[in-house]
């Protein structure tokens, strides 16, 4: 049930200003022009719902204008069709928070109704104030929009400034650390240079005091082969084992010279066999000539080669065929070591000993590393 205090609402003025030109333009009846004038005066006394709409009850219009309910509703419908007014449902909490009431607003077309005959100065002033207020509202909206853009830009600039400060701080810390690292590197280089000079002086002193030892290595392959055949043909002792070349001999295969002065093998199963393939024979003598220190030495196939002397070279760069390679990794195997290098594109390659084998003698590898890294 409505709790609207209709009896306390003020009475509408009993004097109406009829705009005959407005009436003729929109073909309004006497009743319709009277209701139109009534609605124009709502803002002077009716309940305001928002800036445009004012609450008006059908019963209030009927009471003030002494009209029937059907006439009132039909008139409001016609005025809406002519786009002279707008209506919508509005809530008034102090009346009834669960009920809606009709709100009426005058359109721009409806505001053409001329009230200049009634308090002309006040009417004209009100119209001018409305136009001025609309101008100010548009300007204010533009200023607010500009302020929002400036605030957003200022926020972005503040964020960018904070990021730049953080980057500057990080750069300063990094530069400080880099300077310290460079100073430390410079000290280490100076120390290494000093130690290198001292080492060269010591080597020179030792060479001056001690006579050079003559090497026992044979310089000619054919002479070397004849020498080994002559020494090991009569004794029957093994020459070597763990031969790692392109023939992929088993590690525990032993090589010796048989009674016919021919190269033979003791296989792991104890079988003796003479090598007949010329290529295998040639590969063996080339490998043995390069590894002369292995003559007369049988390696324990279960023992891993000691590569500790090569570990300091890991990560260093060496030059091969006018190109730099990085010593990437070393793998100890029976008979020597396998060496893996990487080029400037990070591609891995395994190097050989020059005789078809990927296994390199530790001592030879050590000498080679020192030579290539100088």
C-alpha positions, 0 to 999 in steps of 0.5 A, a space after each residue: 500500500 502506498 504511503 505517499 502523502 498526497 494531501 501534503 503536496 502543494 497545489 498547482 497554480 490556478 493561472 495557466 499560460 496557454 501558448 497558442 502557437 505551440 498548441 497549433 503546431 502540435 495540434 493539441 486539444 485544450 485538455 492536452 495543452 493544459 496538462 502540458 503547461 501543468 507538467 512544465 511547472 513541475 520543477 517548481 514544486 514536485 518531488 525531484 527524482 534526478 536532474 531531469 525527472 520529477 515524480 508525479 502521481 496520476 491521482 495528483 494530476 486528476 485532483 489538480 486539473 479535475 480530470 478523469 483518470 482515462 483522460 490523464 493517461 490518454 493525454 500523457 500517452 499523446 504527449 509522449 508520442 509527440 516527443 514533448 515529454 519522457 517518462 520512466 519508473 523511479 523509486 522514492 525511498 522515503 515514500 516506499 523503498 519497494 515501489 516505483 513511481 512515474 517520473 516525468 521530464 520535459 524534452 528539448 522539443 517540449 521546452 519550446 513552450 513559450 512562458 514569456 507571458 508569465 514572469 517574462 524576465 524570470 523565464 528568460 533568465 532561467 532559459 539563459 542560465 540553462 543554456 549557460 549551464 549546458 555550455 559550462 557542463 560541456 566545457 567541464 566534461 572536456 576539462 575532466 577528460 583532459 585531466 584524466 588523460 594528463 593523470 594517466 600520462 603522469 602515472 605512466 611517466 612516474 612508473 617509467 621514472 621508477 623503472 629508470 631509477 631501478 635500471 640506473 641503480 642496477 647499472 651502477 651496481 653492475 658497473 661497480 662489480 665489473 670494475 672490481 672484476 677487471 681490477 682483479 683480472 688485471 692483478 691476476 694477469 700481472 701475477 701470471 705474467 710474473 710467474 711465467 717470466 720466473 718459470 722461463 728463467 728457471 727453465 733457462 737456468 736448468 737447461 744451462 746446468 743440465 746437458 740435453 738428453 738424447 731421445 731414444 725415439 727412432 726417426 725412420 719408420 722402416 728402421 723402427 719396424 726392423 728394429 722391433 722385428 729383430 728384438 721380438 722375433 726370438 724372445 716371443 714376448 708381446 710387443 704391446 696391447 690396447 692398440 686403438 686405431 682404425 681396426 678397433 682391436 680388442 683392448 686385451 689383444 696382445 701383439 708379437 712377432 712370430 717365428 717367421 718374423 711376421 706380425 701376429 696376435 694373441 686373442 683374448 681366448 688365447 688363440 694365436 693368429 698371424 695378421 695377413 691383411 696388409 692394411 692392418 699391418 700398415 696401420 699397426 706399424 704406423 700406430 706403434 711408430 707414433 706410440 714408441 713409448 708403448 713398446 714392451 709395455 702391457 697396459 692393464 685393461 681394467 685400469 683407467 688412464 690418469 688424465 689429471 695432468 690434462 684437467 688444467 687445460 679444460 675450457 682453454 682455447 687452442 688453434 687448429 688449422 688457423 681456427 680456435 677451438 675450446 677444449 670441452 671435455 676429456 674422457 679417460 679410456 684404456 690406452 689414453 684419453 679421448 678429447 672433445 672440442 667445440 667450435 665457435 658455434 658450439 658444435 662438438 667434435 672428437 679428434 684423433 691421433 693421426 692414425 685413425 684412432 680416437 684414443 690419444 696417449 696422455 703424454 702426447 696429448 699433454 705435449 700437444 696441449 702445451 704446444 697449441 695453447 702457447 
